[in-house]
Structure formats: structure tokens, C-alpha cells
Amino acid sequence: MEVFAIAAAVFPALLLLWYFHSRDVHPEPSRVVWTTFILGICTIPFILMFAFPVMRSLEAIRSPVGYGLADAFLCAALPEELFKFLVLYFYAARHKEFNEPMDGIVYGVAASLGFATLENILYVGSHGMGVALLRALTAVPGHAFTGAVMGYYVGRARFAPAGEPRQLWLALLVPMLLHGLYDFPLLVLKRFQELHVGTALPGEIMLLVPGTLVALFVEYRLARRYVQQLRTAQQAMLAKQLPGHAPALAEVPAVAPVVVATPAAVAASGVAAPSVVLAWFLLLLGGCMVTGGGGLVLLLIIGFLVQQQSDQLGTLLLVTLLFGLPPLLIGARLFRLGIVRLNRAKPAPSGPRLQWS
């Protein structure tokens, strides 16, 4: 069971990273993405060094609401988003591969998911499979969404020098606000249970709980909107390079163009755009299959490392070949298919196109 809990802690983060990376028309080099991811993992010790003294000082607060508010913003949102911002701004944004606004979203998500992966493993070690599954659907996507929002503003700052200070402040403050609002109801609930063991929850505290889901939905909507805006801007730049259009030198992107089916090209061809609903179904189904199959593959790897009896290893290998690898491979294929269909789908209107300079 512990192996499947680890799989539920790790694979959703990797799938989300794959998703956001694939939404970039000009995909970033894997080496830089994974370095950003690892640096996100490395923020954990610094965050703990910051958060633990603050947590001890909050113990005197007896009000669950006051404690939850302070804990959510001072112990979680502030240090976590601050150190993720430092990775994004001082490493990724200064890298030569960071050459368009969309890169901010990709690297912001990578830094956030690096942190979220190790955090998730630590939570799973303490609370087990149930928490792993719950966090796979809430906390891990939440980190990805706030990372995307942070990266959006860093990308704007990087390519709009006149507005840099304001955009950088937004890159830090907006994710902090979203993160704190997400954690606040949960930490109020946790504190009330610590102080009033066995006492029924009062109605006003119960009313706070849906706030976490509302905050998560707002994070999702913002991340989705920003990704679509920047992807549409990329496609518009690419469309200017099609035959019949002679782009000015300033319009040519700094990376080699790739062939994509822009919404305009799809409409002109008369081919119906793929269904977004089907694309998301494939992503969810593929993600579940990858997580389940990946758990069995991890079980096999750990079995080979710790087991000594060959008959047990033989049984483990047979189970993995029959029930682990097929879901893992088929799930990865379905997930990729969902990404392809989503990238080809006609986007919904999401506001005015962004300026690139």
C-alpha cells in the first residue's frame, strides 16, 4: 500500500508537468525544465527553516480562525511562494532558453511541482494512501496552478521592462493570496480539532470548508486563462510566418518555429476541431492508468531491491508484466493523445491577446 501511496504522490505531479510543458508551442529543453524542477525540490529545507520558528510562535493563538489565518499565510503561502519565486526569477528567467512569455508558465510550474512532489511524499509517509489520493486531486494541481500564475507575471515582467516592478510584485503576491486562501479553511478546521477534540464542528467553521474548493477553482481558471492567452499569442506569431506573410525582423521568435495546427488553420481547412471534453477525458483516464500502473512498476523495482527469494520475485515480475506495464504504457499513450487533441482544439475566447514587448 505504501508503494501505491508514493505513486499517487509522484505521478500526478509528473503528469501535470508533462501537460504544461506540452502546451508550449516552442517546448523548452528538458534539461532546463528538470533543473528547475530539482531546484524546486531543494527549496524544502529553506522553507522549513523559515516556517518552523513561525509555527512555534503561533501556538499561543487560541482562536482557530486567527491561527488558521496566520498559519496559512505566514507558514505556508509566504515561504513556499517566495522560494519558488526565487528559483523562477534567479535561475529560469535568467537562462538563455527563457525567450518568450510562455516560458514563465512552464518554468513556474516546474519549480512549483518540484516542491509539491517532495512535500507530497512527506505527507504520504505520515498519513497514507487516502491523503495521497486527496492531495493528488487538490494540493498538487493547486501548486501547479499557482506556479503557472506566478510564471505568467514573471514572463510579462521579463518581456515588458517598463512594467517590470509591478509585474514582479504580482508574480509574488497573487500566488501568495491564492495559496493562503486555499489553506486557510483547512487550517482553521485542523486547529479547531486540535483544541476541541471530540467536539462537533460549529456551523461557521463548516461554512469555511468549501472556500478551499473555491480557491482551487479560481487558481485553475486563472492558470487556464493565462496558458490559453500565451499559447494563442504564440500561434499568432507563428501564423505570421506562414506563406504569404513576410514578418518583420522583430516579429521572428528567438527559437526555431514548429509546425502546429492553429485554430485559424483548422477552420480554413474545414476540419472540425477535436472535442475538448474528449481531450480532458483522455487526460484523466490516462493519468489514472499511469498512476496505477506506475505503482505496480515501483513495487517491482522495490521488490528487486529488497527481496531475496527468487519465487517471490518471479511472481512479482509476472504481476507487473500483466497488470503494471500495460496500464502504464496505455495510460501514457492516452494522456499524450489527450494533450494532442487539446492542443488542436479551438480555444474559447479568453480576452485580448497579449503584447510581446
Backbone torsions as a table, in degrees:
resi	resn	phi	psi	omega
1	MET	NA	-37.0	179.8
2	GLU	-62.5	-36.2	-179.8
3	VAL	-64.1	-43.3	179.4
4	PHE	-68.6	-31.2	175.8
5	ALA	-65.8	-40.3	176.9
6	ILE	-64.7	-41.1	177.6
7	ALA	-61.1	-42.4	178.3
8	ALA	-67.3	-21.7	178.4
9	ALA	-83.3	-32.3	-170.8
10	VAL	-97.7	-49.4	-170.1
11	PHE	-63.7	-39.4	177.3
12	PRO	-58.3	-37.8	178.5
13	ALA	-65.8	-41.9	179.7
14	LEU	-66.2	-38.1	178.5
15	LEU	-67.1	-40.0	177.4
16	LEU	-64.6	-39.0	176.7
17	LEU	-62.8	-42.9	176.9
18	TRP	-59.8	-44.6	-178.5
19	TYR	-60.1	-52.9	-176.7
20	PHE	-66.4	-37.8	178.2
21	HIS	-62.6	-37.5	-178.1
22	SER	-76.3	-17.1	178.2
23	ARG	-76.4	-13.4	178.7
24	ASP	-78.2	125.1	178.9
25	VAL	-64.1	-34.9	176.3
26	HIS	-111.5	85.1	-172.6
27	PRO	-57.0	140.9	-179.7
28	GLU	-76.6	152.1	178.3
29	PRO	-59.7	134.6	-178.0
30	SER	-58.9	-35.6	-178.0
31	ARG	-59.4	-44.2	-178.0
32	VAL	-72.2	-38.6	178.9
33	VAL	-62.1	-46.5	-177.8
34	TRP	-70.1	-32.1	175.1
35	THR	-63.3	-42.9	177.0
36	THR	-62.5	-41.3	177.9
37	PHE	-59.7	-46.6	-179.1
38	ILE	-66.5	-39.0	176.4
39	LEU	-63.6	-33.7	173.9
40	GLY	-61.7	-40.1	175.6
41	ILE	-61.6	-41.1	-176.1
42	CYS	-69.2	-10.0	177.5
43	THR	-74.5	-18.3	-174.9
44	ILE	-53.6	-51.4	-178.5
45	PRO	-59.3	-39.3	-179.0
46	PHE	-68.5	-37.6	177.8
47	ILE	-64.4	-42.6	179.5
48	LEU	-65.2	-40.0	178.1
49	MET	-61.4	-34.2	178.3
50	PHE	-76.9	-42.7	-169.5
51	ALA	-79.1	-37.0	-173.6
52	PHE	-60.7	-46.5	177.7
53	PRO	-61.6	-37.3	178.9
54	VAL	-66.5	-41.6	179.3
55	MET	-59.8	-41.3	179.8
56	ARG	-65.0	-36.6	-179.5
57	SER	-71.7	-18.9	-179.4
58	LEU	-85.7	-8.9	-175.8
59	GLU	-61.0	-24.7	-178.2
60	ALA	-75.1	-14.3	-178.8
61	ILE	-76.4	119.9	-176.6
62	ARG	-94.5	-20.2	179.4
63	SER	-76.0	122.2	178.1
64	PRO	-58.5	-37.5	-178.9
65	VAL	-69.1	-45.3	178.8
66	GLY	-63.4	-42.9	178.8
67	TYR	-64.7	-45.7	-178.9
68	GLY	-61.6	-39.2	179.5
69	LEU	-65.2	-47.3	-179.1
70	ALA	-66.5	-43.4	-178.6
71	ASP	-64.5	-43.4	-177.0
72	ALA	-62.9	-42.9	-173.6
73	PHE	-93.2	-36.7	-175.8
74	LEU	-88.1	-34.2	-176.4
75	CYS	-97.8	-22.4	-177.0
76	ALA	-114.6	-66.7	-172.1
77	ALA	-62.2	-47.9	-175.6
78	LEU	-62.8	-58.9	-177.2
79	PRO	-67.2	-39.6	-176.7
80	GLU	-65.4	-48.3	-179.1
81	GLU	-71.2	-32.7	179.1
82	LEU	-63.0	-49.2	-176.3
83	PHE	-72.6	-31.6	173.0
84	LYS	-65.1	-38.4	177.3
85	PHE	-62.7	-41.3	179.8
86	LEU	-61.7	-40.9	176.5
87	VAL	-63.1	-45.6	-177.3
88	LEU	-66.3	-44.5	-173.2
89	TYR	-78.9	-42.5	-173.3
90	PHE	-90.6	-16.5	174.3
91	TYR	-110.4	-65.4	-170.9
92	ALA	-65.3	-47.7	-174.7
93	ALA	-67.9	-17.7	179.6
94	ARG	-98.9	0.1	179.5
95	HIS	-79.2	147.2	-178.6
96	LYS	-63.6	-22.6	179.6
97	GLU	-77.6	-12.5	177.7
98	PHE	-83.3	88.5	-170.9
99	ASN	-126.8	13.5	174.2
100	GLU	-160.9	158.5	-174.6
101	PRO	-57.7	-34.9	-178.5
102	MET	-60.4	-27.1	-179.8
103	ASP	-61.9	-30.5	178.0
104	GLY	-60.4	-41.0	179.6
105	ILE	-65.8	-45.5	-177.9
106	VAL	-60.9	-47.9	-177.3
107	TYR	-75.3	-30.7	175.1
108	GLY	-64.2	-41.7	176.8
109	VAL	-65.6	-41.5	-179.4
110	ALA	-61.2	-46.1	179.2
111	ALA	-63.8	-42.2	-179.0
112	SER	-66.6	-41.9	-178.3
113	LEU	-74.0	-26.9	172.2
114	GLY	-60.7	-48.7	175.6
115	PHE	-60.7	-46.8	-174.7
116	ALA	-63.8	-33.3	-178.6
117	THR	-64.3	-49.8	-179.7
118	LEU	-68.5	-39.6	177.3
119	GLU	-58.8	-41.7	-179.2
120	ASN	-64.9	-41.5	178.3
121	ILE	-61.6	-41.3	179.1
122	LEU	-64.7	-40.6	177.4
123	TYR	-64.9	-42.0	-178.7
124	VAL	-63.0	-39.0	179.3
125	GLY	-61.4	-27.3	-178.4
126	SER	-95.5	-29.9	-169.8
127	HIS	-122.6	-11.6	172.1
128	GLY	88.7	-165.6	-169.1
129	MET	-66.2	-40.2	-177.1
130	GLY	-59.6	-45.6	178.9
131	VAL	-66.8	-36.5	179.2
132	ALA	-60.5	-45.6	-179.8
133	LEU	-66.8	-41.2	180.0
134	LEU	-63.8	-44.2	-179.6
135	ARG	-69.6	-29.6	178.0
136	ALA	-62.7	-26.9	-178.8
137	LEU	-98.8	-11.1	-174.6
138	THR	-127.7	-70.8	-171.7
139	ALA	-65.2	-43.2	-177.8
140	VAL	-66.0	-49.8	173.2
141	PRO	-59.2	-35.5	178.5
142	GLY	-59.7	-42.9	176.4
143	HIS	-62.7	-41.3	178.7
144	ALA	-62.5	-43.1	-178.3
145	PHE	-65.5	-45.2	179.3
146	THR	-66.9	-32.7	174.9
147	GLY	-63.9	-38.9	177.7
148	ALA	-65.8	-42.2	178.7
149	VAL	-63.3	-44.7	177.8
150	MET	-60.4	-45.9	-178.7
151	GLY	-64.2	-33.8	177.8
152	TYR	-59.3	-47.9	-178.2
153	TYR	-72.0	-35.4	175.6
154	VAL	-64.6	-40.2	176.4
155	GLY	-62.3	-41.5	177.0
156	ARG	-62.0	-43.4	-179.5
157	ALA	-65.1	-39.4	-177.3
158	ARG	-64.2	-34.0	-174.6
159	PHE	-113.0	12.2	173.8
160	ALA	-138.4	74.2	-172.9
161	PRO	-54.1	-32.9	-177.8
162	ALA	-63.9	-29.6	-178.7
163	GLY	-106.6	18.1	-172.4
164	GLU	-59.4	-51.0	-176.9
165	PRO	-57.4	-44.9	-179.3
166	ARG	-64.3	-44.2	-178.5
167	GLN	-64.8	-37.4	179.9
168	LEU	-68.6	-38.1	175.5
169	TRP	-63.7	-41.2	177.0
170	LEU	-64.6	-36.7	178.7
171	ALA	-60.3	-28.3	-179.7
172	LEU	-93.5	-43.8	-171.1
173	LEU	-79.1	-39.2	-178.3
174	VAL	-64.3	-49.2	175.7
175	PRO	-60.6	-36.9	177.2
176	MET	-61.2	-44.8	-179.6
177	LEU	-62.9	-47.4	-179.8
178	LEU	-62.9	-42.1	-179.5
179	HIS	-65.1	-45.3	-179.9
180	GLY	-63.8	-40.4	178.7
181	LEU	-66.8	-31.6	176.6
182	TYR	-67.8	-45.5	-175.5
183	ASP	-77.4	-28.4	-170.9
184	PHE	-53.6	-53.8	-178.9
185	PRO	-61.2	-38.4	-178.4
186	LEU	-66.3	-39.0	-178.5
187	LEU	-75.6	-30.9	172.4
188	VAL	-62.8	-45.4	178.6
189	LEU	-61.3	-44.4	179.4
190	LYS	-61.6	-44.6	-178.1
191	ARG	-66.5	-39.9	178.3
192	PHE	-61.5	-41.9	-180.0
193	GLN	-66.7	-33.2	177.7
194	GLU	-68.6	-38.4	-175.9
195	LEU	-86.6	-23.3	-175.7
196	HIS	-131.4	66.1	-177.9
197	VAL	-62.4	128.9	177.8
198	GLY	81.7	1.4	180.0
199	THR	-93.1	140.1	178.6
200	ALA	-66.9	143.7	-179.3
201	LEU	-70.2	131.4	177.2
202	PRO	-71.2	158.8	-175.2
203	GLY	-60.5	-37.7	-177.2
204	GLU	-66.3	-32.1	177.2
205	ILE	-74.4	-38.6	177.4
206	MET	-61.2	-32.6	179.4
207	LEU	-67.9	-23.5	-179.9
208	LEU	-75.1	-29.4	-171.2
209	VAL	-56.5	-45.5	178.6
210	PRO	-61.1	-15.7	179.0
211	GLY	-59.6	-31.2	177.8
212	THR	-62.9	-44.6	179.5
213	LEU	-67.6	-35.8	177.1
214	VAL	-63.8	-44.4	178.6
215	ALA	-62.1	-41.2	178.6
216	LEU	-63.3	-39.5	179.4
217	PHE	-66.4	-39.9	177.9
218	VAL	-63.8	-42.0	176.7
219	GLU	-59.0	-45.3	179.6
220	TYR	-61.3	-46.0	-177.1
221	ARG	-64.0	-42.2	179.0
222	LEU	-64.6	-46.7	-179.8
223	ALA	-61.1	-44.3	-179.8
224	ARG	-62.3	-43.3	-179.3
225	ARG	-63.8	-45.1	-177.2
226	TYR	-67.6	-40.6	177.1
227	VAL	-60.7	-44.5	-178.2
228	GLN	-66.5	-39.2	177.9
229	GLN	-60.5	-49.2	-176.5
230	LEU	-71.6	-35.0	176.9
231	ARG	-66.6	-40.0	177.4
232	THR	-63.0	-39.8	177.4
233	ALA	-63.4	-40.3	176.7
234	GLN	-61.4	-44.9	-179.1
235	GLN	-65.4	-36.3	177.8
236	ALA	-65.0	-41.1	176.6
237	MET	-62.9	-39.9	-178.4
238	LEU	-69.1	-36.5	-179.4
239	ALA	-64.1	-29.1	179.5
240	LYS	-68.5	-15.1	-179.2
241	GLN	-96.7	1.0	178.5
242	LEU	-70.1	159.5	179.7
243	PRO	-52.4	137.5	-179.5
244	GLY	99.0	-7.9	178.1
245	HIS	-127.6	123.2	179.1
246	ALA	-102.9	101.9	-175.4
247	PRO	-72.1	147.5	171.8
248	ALA	-70.9	160.2	-176.6
249	LEU	-58.6	-37.0	-177.9
250	ALA	-70.4	-17.1	-177.8
251	GLU	-86.1	-13.4	-175.3
252	VAL	-78.7	125.3	180.0
253	PRO	-67.2	158.6	-176.1
254	ALA	-79.6	-0.9	179.0
255	VAL	-118.9	160.0	-179.5
256	ALA	-66.6	133.7	-178.4
257	PRO	-70.8	152.1	174.8
258	VAL	-120.5	157.1	-178.6
259	VAL	-82.7	122.2	176.9
260	VAL	-132.2	156.6	175.3
261	ALA	-92.6	97.2	179.3
262	THR	-71.6	157.3	178.0
263	PRO	-55.3	-38.1	179.6
264	ALA	-65.3	-39.9	179.8
265	ALA	-67.6	-38.5	178.4
266	VAL	-64.1	-42.7	-179.6
267	ALA	-65.1	-39.9	-179.0
268	ALA	-67.6	-29.5	-177.8
269	SER	-77.8	-15.3	-178.2
270	GLY	82.0	3.7	179.6
271	VAL	-89.1	130.5	-178.8
272	ALA	-65.4	136.9	176.8
273	ALA	-67.7	144.5	179.8
274	PRO	-60.8	153.8	-180.0
275	SER	-71.7	128.4	177.0
276	VAL	-67.6	-36.8	179.3
277	VAL	-61.2	-45.4	178.2
278	LEU	-64.3	-38.2	179.2
279	ALA	-60.5	-45.4	179.7
280	TRP	-68.6	-34.3	176.2
281	PHE	-61.9	-43.8	178.6
282	LEU	-64.2	-38.8	178.5
283	LEU	-63.7	-45.6	-178.4
284	LEU	-68.5	-45.1	179.2
285	LEU	-63.2	-46.0	179.0
286	GLY	-62.5	-39.7	179.2
287	GLY	-64.0	-41.6	177.8
288	CYS	-63.8	-42.2	-179.4
289	MET	-67.2	-39.5	178.1
290	VAL	-63.8	-42.3	-179.0
291	THR	-65.4	-45.2	178.9
292	GLY	-66.3	-49.3	178.8
293	GLY	-64.0	-37.8	178.2
294	GLY	-63.3	-33.6	176.7
295	GLY	-62.4	-42.0	178.1
296	LEU	-67.4	-37.9	177.7
297	VAL	-65.8	-41.0	175.2
298	LEU	-61.5	-38.2	177.9
299	LEU	-60.9	-40.5	177.9
300	LEU	-64.6	-45.1	-178.8
301	ILE	-61.7	-45.3	178.9
302	ILE	-65.7	-37.6	177.5
303	GLY	-59.8	-42.5	178.7
304	PHE	-65.9	-29.2	-178.3
305	LEU	-79.9	-31.1	-172.2
306	VAL	-113.6	-22.9	-176.8
307	GLN	-83.2	147.1	179.4
308	GLN	-114.6	-21.7	-175.5
309	GLN	-87.4	123.8	-173.7
310	SER	-65.6	-31.5	-179.2
311	ASP	-67.5	-36.3	176.8
312	GLN	-68.1	-38.7	178.6
313	LEU	-65.9	-36.9	178.9
314	GLY	-64.2	-43.8	178.1
315	THR	-64.1	-41.4	-180.0
316	LEU	-63.6	-40.6	179.3
317	LEU	-64.9	-42.6	-179.6
318	LEU	-63.8	-44.0	179.6
319	VAL	-62.7	-40.8	-179.4
320	THR	-66.3	-43.4	-179.7
321	LEU	-63.9	-34.6	-177.2
322	LEU	-84.5	-40.5	-170.7
323	PHE	-118.7	-8.3	-178.8
324	GLY	-102.4	-58.9	-176.5
325	LEU	-63.8	-45.9	-179.5
326	PRO	-57.1	-49.6	177.1
327	PRO	-61.6	-36.8	-179.6
328	LEU	-63.0	-49.0	-177.3
329	LEU	-70.8	-44.3	179.9
330	ILE	-66.1	-40.7	178.9
331	GLY	-62.6	-41.8	177.5
332	ALA	-62.3	-39.4	178.6
333	ARG	-65.7	-42.6	178.7
334	LEU	-65.3	-40.0	179.3
335	PHE	-63.1	-43.1	178.6
336	ARG	-64.6	-38.9	178.8
337	LEU	-62.8	-41.3	178.1
338	GLY	-62.2	-41.1	178.4
339	ILE	-63.5	-44.4	-179.8
340	VAL	-60.2	-45.8	-179.9
341	ARG	-65.6	-39.4	179.5
342	LEU	-65.8	-39.3	179.9
343	ASN	-69.0	-25.4	179.8
344	ARG	-91.7	-12.4	-176.6
345	ALA	-70.9	150.6	177.8
346	LYS	-72.3	123.8	-177.0
347	PRO	-72.7	150.5	173.2
348	ALA	-76.1	151.5	177.3
349	PRO	-57.2	134.6	-177.5
350	SER	-138.5	38.0	177.1
351	GLY	93.4	-179.7	-177.1
352	PRO	-68.7	151.9	177.6
353	ARG	-69.0	149.8	-177.3
354	LEU	-84.3	153.5	174.0
355	GLN	-85.0	146.1	-176.3
356	TRP	-96.4	0.7	179.7
357	SER	-148.6	NA	NA
